[in-house]
Amino acid sequence: MRLDKYLKVSRLIKRRTVANEACDAGKITVNDKVARASYDVKVGDVIEITLGSKSVKVKVTEVKEVVRKEDAATMYEAAV
């Protein structure tokens, strides 16, 4: 699944266009490398999102095309 779509489906970022723009601006890294929106997300990847002064780092636990809002948080876990 594309990185921008994963960020939207997992509800880490609210809209796909915002996720796409964040990727283009270099604010999202996967496994410590700046990632493009077309990056193919896999289980085990560590995604770091830096928007403003906030930084969120998560580890991908599962990749699903469709997920309910209540279950979105199960797609990732906090990474240290």
Chimera marker file (.cmm) of the C-alpha trace (Angstrom):
<marker_set name="trace">
<marker id="1" x="0.000" y="0.000" z="0.000" r="1" g="1" b="0" radius="0.5"/>
<marker id="2" x="1.236" y="3.501" z="-0.799" r="1" g="1" b="0" radius="0.5"/>
<marker id="3" x="2.576" y="5.527" z="2.121" r="1" g="1" b="0" radius="0.5"/>
<marker id="4" x="0.113" y="8.412" z="1.697" r="1" g="1" b="0" radius="0.5"/>
<marker id="5" x="-2.825" y="6.002" z="1.641" r="1" g="1" b="0" radius="0.5"/>
<marker id="6" x="-1.531" y="4.105" z="4.678" r="1" g="1" b="0" radius="0.5"/>
<marker id="7" x="-1.252" y="7.340" z="6.670" r="1" g="1" b="0" radius="0.5"/>
<marker id="8" x="-4.860" y="8.191" z="5.817" r="1" g="1" b="0" radius="0.5"/>
<marker id="9" x="-6.328" y="4.710" z="6.399" r="1" g="1" b="0" radius="0.5"/>
<marker id="10" x="-4.515" y="4.358" z="9.744" r="1" g="1" b="0" radius="0.5"/>
<marker id="11" x="-5.689" y="7.880" z="10.606" r="1" g="1" b="0" radius="0.5"/>
<marker id="12" x="-2.202" y="9.112" z="11.459" r="1" g="1" b="0" radius="0.5"/>
<marker id="13" x="-2.946" y="11.984" z="9.059" r="1" g="1" b="0" radius="0.5"/>
<marker id="14" x="-6.513" y="13.086" z="8.432" r="1" g="1" b="0" radius="0.5"/>
<marker id="15" x="-6.473" y="13.555" z="4.646" r="1" g="1" b="0" radius="0.5"/>
<marker id="16" x="-4.507" y="11.857" z="1.871" r="1" g="1" b="0" radius="0.5"/>
<marker id="17" x="-3.661" y="15.173" z="0.196" r="1" g="1" b="0" radius="0.5"/>
<marker id="18" x="-2.100" y="16.408" z="3.450" r="1" g="1" b="0" radius="0.5"/>
<marker id="19" x="-0.127" y="13.153" z="3.693" r="1" g="1" b="0" radius="0.5"/>
<marker id="20" x="1.010" y="13.568" z="0.085" r="1" g="1" b="0" radius="0.5"/>
<marker id="21" x="2.145" y="17.171" z="0.701" r="1" g="1" b="0" radius="0.5"/>
<marker id="22" x="4.006" y="16.135" z="3.877" r="1" g="1" b="0" radius="0.5"/>
<marker id="23" x="5.870" y="13.466" z="1.889" r="1" g="1" b="0" radius="0.5"/>
<marker id="24" x="6.768" y="15.966" z="-0.837" r="1" g="1" b="0" radius="0.5"/>
<marker id="25" x="8.084" y="18.382" z="1.815" r="1" g="1" b="0" radius="0.5"/>
<marker id="26" x="10.336" y="15.682" z="3.308" r="1" g="1" b="0" radius="0.5"/>
<marker id="27" x="8.550" y="15.629" z="6.671" r="1" g="1" b="0" radius="0.5"/>
<marker id="28" x="7.986" y="11.867" z="6.662" r="1" g="1" b="0" radius="0.5"/>
<marker id="29" x="10.730" y="9.289" z="7.009" r="1" g="1" b="0" radius="0.5"/>
<marker id="30" x="10.518" y="5.509" z="6.772" r="1" g="1" b="0" radius="0.5"/>
<marker id="31" x="13.344" y="3.531" z="8.384" r="1" g="1" b="0" radius="0.5"/>
<marker id="32" x="15.337" y="6.794" z="8.813" r="1" g="1" b="0" radius="0.5"/>
<marker id="33" x="15.144" y="7.701" z="5.102" r="1" g="1" b="0" radius="0.5"/>
<marker id="34" x="13.006" y="10.463" z="3.601" r="1" g="1" b="0" radius="0.5"/>
<marker id="35" x="10.120" y="8.707" z="1.846" r="1" g="1" b="0" radius="0.5"/>
<marker id="36" x="7.991" y="9.613" z="-1.138" r="1" g="1" b="0" radius="0.5"/>
<marker id="37" x="4.209" y="9.232" z="-1.149" r="1" g="1" b="0" radius="0.5"/>
<marker id="38" x="4.532" y="6.249" z="-3.505" r="1" g="1" b="0" radius="0.5"/>
<marker id="39" x="6.689" y="4.243" z="-1.050" r="1" g="1" b="0" radius="0.5"/>
<marker id="40" x="5.288" y="0.720" z="-0.533" r="1" g="1" b="0" radius="0.5"/>
<marker id="41" x="4.598" y="0.299" z="3.203" r="1" g="1" b="0" radius="0.5"/>
<marker id="42" x="5.417" y="-3.124" z="4.688" r="1" g="1" b="0" radius="0.5"/>
<marker id="43" x="4.902" y="-4.655" z="8.137" r="1" g="1" b="0" radius="0.5"/>
<marker id="44" x="7.861" y="-3.759" z="10.358" r="1" g="1" b="0" radius="0.5"/>
<marker id="45" x="8.563" y="-0.354" z="8.787" r="1" g="1" b="0" radius="0.5"/>
<marker id="46" x="9.187" y="2.501" z="11.232" r="1" g="1" b="0" radius="0.5"/>
<marker id="47" x="7.477" y="5.722" z="10.136" r="1" g="1" b="0" radius="0.5"/>
<marker id="48" x="8.385" y="9.098" z="11.645" r="1" g="1" b="0" radius="0.5"/>
<marker id="49" x="6.115" y="12.080" z="10.989" r="1" g="1" b="0" radius="0.5"/>
<marker id="50" x="7.316" y="15.593" z="11.816" r="1" g="1" b="0" radius="0.5"/>
<marker id="51" x="4.620" y="18.249" z="11.470" r="1" g="1" b="0" radius="0.5"/>
<marker id="52" x="5.337" y="21.595" z="13.123" r="1" g="1" b="0" radius="0.5"/>
<marker id="53" x="7.066" y="20.997" z="16.448" r="1" g="1" b="0" radius="0.5"/>
<marker id="54" x="5.422" y="17.578" z="16.928" r="1" g="1" b="0" radius="0.5"/>
<marker id="55" x="7.123" y="14.334" z="16.017" r="1" g="1" b="0" radius="0.5"/>
<marker id="56" x="5.380" y="10.947" z="15.968" r="1" g="1" b="0" radius="0.5"/>
<marker id="57" x="7.229" y="7.669" z="15.492" r="1" g="1" b="0" radius="0.5"/>
<marker id="58" x="5.273" y="4.455" z="14.882" r="1" g="1" b="0" radius="0.5"/>
<marker id="59" x="5.993" y="0.885" z="13.794" r="1" g="1" b="0" radius="0.5"/>
<marker id="60" x="3.696" y="-0.712" z="11.209" r="1" g="1" b="0" radius="0.5"/>
<marker id="61" x="2.034" y="-3.849" z="12.594" r="1" g="1" b="0" radius="0.5"/>
<marker id="62" x="-0.422" y="-4.540" z="9.766" r="1" g="1" b="0" radius="0.5"/>
<marker id="63" x="-1.457" y="-3.187" z="6.378" r="1" g="1" b="0" radius="0.5"/>
<marker id="64" x="-5.149" y="-3.213" z="5.422" r="1" g="1" b="0" radius="0.5"/>
<marker id="65" x="-6.928" y="-1.499" z="2.530" r="1" g="1" b="0" radius="0.5"/>
<marker id="66" x="-10.114" y="-0.856" z="4.518" r="1" g="1" b="0" radius="0.5"/>
<marker id="67" x="-10.406" y="-0.475" z="8.272" r="1" g="1" b="0" radius="0.5"/>
<marker id="68" x="-13.036" y="0.874" z="10.651" r="1" g="1" b="0" radius="0.5"/>
<marker id="69" x="-12.283" y="3.999" z="12.653" r="1" g="1" b="0" radius="0.5"/>
<marker id="70" x="-12.291" y="2.044" z="15.916" r="1" g="1" b="0" radius="0.5"/>
<marker id="71" x="-9.726" y="-0.447" z="14.583" r="1" g="1" b="0" radius="0.5"/>
<marker id="72" x="-7.373" y="2.044" z="12.889" r="1" g="1" b="0" radius="0.5"/>
<marker id="73" x="-5.034" y="2.230" z="15.891" r="1" g="1" b="0" radius="0.5"/>
<marker id="74" x="-4.298" y="-1.508" z="15.606" r="1" g="1" b="0" radius="0.5"/>
<marker id="75" x="-2.406" y="-0.890" z="12.344" r="1" g="1" b="0" radius="0.5"/>
<marker id="76" x="0.589" y="0.566" z="14.214" r="1" g="1" b="0" radius="0.5"/>
<marker id="77" x="2.282" y="0.710" z="17.602" r="1" g="1" b="0" radius="0.5"/>
<marker id="78" x="4.386" y="3.418" z="19.219" r="1" g="1" b="0" radius="0.5"/>
<marker id="79" x="8.090" y="3.103" z="18.429" r="1" g="1" b="0" radius="0.5"/>
<marker id="80" x="10.888" y="4.295" z="20.669" r="1" g="1" b="0" radius="0.5"/>
<link id1="1" id2="2" r="1" g="1" b="0" radius="0.2"/>
<link id1="2" id2="3" r="1" g="1" b="0" radius="0.2"/>
<link id1="3" id2="4" r="1" g="1" b="0" radius="0.2"/>
<link id1="4" id2="5" r="1" g="1" b="0" radius="0.2"/>
<link id1="5" id2="6" r="1" g="1" b="0" radius="0.2"/>
<link id1="6" id2="7" r="1" g="1" b="0" radius="0.2"/>
<link id1="7" id2="8" r="1" g="1" b="0" radius="0.2"/>
<link id1="8" id2="9" r="1" g="1" b="0" radius="0.2"/>
<link id1="9" id2="10" r="1" g="1" b="0" radius="0.2"/>
<link id1="10" id2="11" r="1" g="1" b="0" radius="0.2"/>
<link id1="11" id2="12" r="1" g="1" b="0" radius="0.2"/>
<link id1="12" id2="13" r="1" g="1" b="0" radius="0.2"/>
<link id1="13" id2="14" r="1" g="1" b="0" radius="0.2"/>
<link id1="14" id2="15" r="1" g="1" b="0" radius="0.2"/>
<link id1="15" id2="16" r="1" g="1" b="0" radius="0.2"/>
<link id1="16" id2="17" r="1" g="1" b="0" radius="0.2"/>
<link id1="17" id2="18" r="1" g="1" b="0" radius="0.2"/>
<link id1="18" id2="19" r="1" g="1" b="0" radius="0.2"/>
<link id1="19" id2="20" r="1" g="1" b="0" radius="0.2"/>
<link id1="20" id2="21" r="1" g="1" b="0" radius="0.2"/>
<link id1="21" id2="22" r="1" g="1" b="0" radius="0.2"/>
<link id1="22" id2="23" r="1" g="1" b="0" radius="0.2"/>
<link id1="23" id2="24" r="1" g="1" b="0" radius="0.2"/>
<link id1="24" id2="25" r="1" g="1" b="0" radius="0.2"/>
<link id1="25" id2="26" r="1" g="1" b="0" radius="0.2"/>
<link id1="26" id2="27" r="1" g="1" b="0" radius="0.2"/>
<link id1="27" id2="28" r="1" g="1" b="0" radius="0.2"/>
<link id1="28" id2="29" r="1" g="1" b="0" radius="0.2"/>
<link id1="29" id2="30" r="1" g="1" b="0" radius="0.2"/>
<link id1="30" id2="31" r="1" g="1" b="0" radius="0.2"/>
<link id1="31" id2="32" r="1" g="1" b="0" radius="0.2"/>
<link id1="32" id2="33" r="1" g="1" b="0" radius="0.2"/>
<link id1="33" id2="34" r="1" g="1" b="0" radius="0.2"/>
<link id1="34" id2="35" r="1" g="1" b="0" radius="0.2"/>
<link id1="35" id2="36" r="1" g="1" b="0" radius="0.2"/>
<link id1="36" id2="37" r="1" g="1" b="0" radius="0.2"/>
<link id1="37" id2="38" r="1" g="1" b="0" radius="0.2"/>
<link id1="38" id2="39" r="1" g="1" b="0" radius="0.2"/>
<link id1="39" id2="40" r="1" g="1" b="0" radius="0.2"/>
<link id1="40" id2="41" r="1" g="1" b="0" radius="0.2"/>
<link id1="41" id2="42" r="1" g="1" b="0" radius="0.2"/>
<link id1="42" id2="43" r="1" g="1" b="0" radius="0.2"/>
<link id1="43" id2="44" r="1" g="1" b="0" radius="0.2"/>
<link id1="44" id2="45" r="1" g="1" b="0" radius="0.2"/>
<link id1="45" id2="46" r="1" g="1" b="0" radius="0.2"/>
<link id1="46" id2="47" r="1" g="1" b="0" radius="0.2"/>
<link id1="47" id2="48" r="1" g="1" b="0" radius="0.2"/>
<link id1="48" id2="49" r="1" g="1" b="0" radius="0.2"/>
<link id1="49" id2="50" r="1" g="1" b="0" radius="0.2"/>
<link id1="50" id2="51" r="1" g="1" b="0" radius="0.2"/>
<link id1="51" id2="52" r="1" g="1" b="0" radius="0.2"/>
<link id1="52" id2="53" r="1" g="1" b="0" radius="0.2"/>
<link id1="53" id2="54" r="1" g="1" b="0" radius="0.2"/>
<link id1="54" id2="55" r="1" g="1" b="0" radius="0.2"/>
<link id1="55" id2="56" r="1" g="1" b="0" radius="0.2"/>
<link id1="56" id2="57" r="1" g="1" b="0" radius="0.2"/>
<link id1="57" id2="58" r="1" g="1" b="0" radius="0.2"/>
<link id1="58" id2="59" r="1" g="1" b="0" radius="0.2"/>
<link id1="59" id2="60" r="1" g="1" b="0" radius="0.2"/>
<link id1="60" id2="61" r="1" g="1" b="0" radius="0.2"/>
<link id1="61" id2="62" r="1" g="1" b="0" radius="0.2"/>
<link id1="62" id2="63" r="1" g="1" b="0" radius="0.2"/>
<link id1="63" id2="64" r="1" g="1" b="0" radius="0.2"/>
<link id1="64" id2="65" r="1" g="1" b="0" radius="0.2"/>
<link id1="65" id2="66" r="1" g="1" b="0" radius="0.2"/>
<link id1="66" id2="67" r="1" g="1" b="0" radius="0.2"/>
<link id1="67" id2="68" r="1" g="1" b="0" radius="0.2"/>
<link id1="68" id2="69" r="1" g="1" b="0" radius="0.2"/>
<link id1="69" id2="70" r="1" g="1" b="0" radius="0.2"/>
<link id1="70" id2="71" r="1" g="1" b="0" radius="0.2"/>
<link id1="71" id2="72" r="1" g="1" b="0" radius="0.2"/>
<link id1="72" id2="73" r="1" g="1" b="0" radius="0.2"/>
<link id1="73" id2="74" r="1" g="1" b="0" radius="0.2"/>
<link id1="74" id2="75" r="1" g="1" b="0" radius="0.2"/>
<link id1="75" id2="76" r="1" g="1" b="0" radius="0.2"/>
<link id1="76" id2="77" r="1" g="1" b="0" radius="0.2"/>
<link id1="77" id2="78" r="1" g="1" b="0" radius="0.2"/>
<link id1="78" id2="79" r="1" g="1" b="0" radius="0.2"/>
<link id1="79" id2="80" r="1" g="1" b="0" radius="0.2"/>
</marker_set>
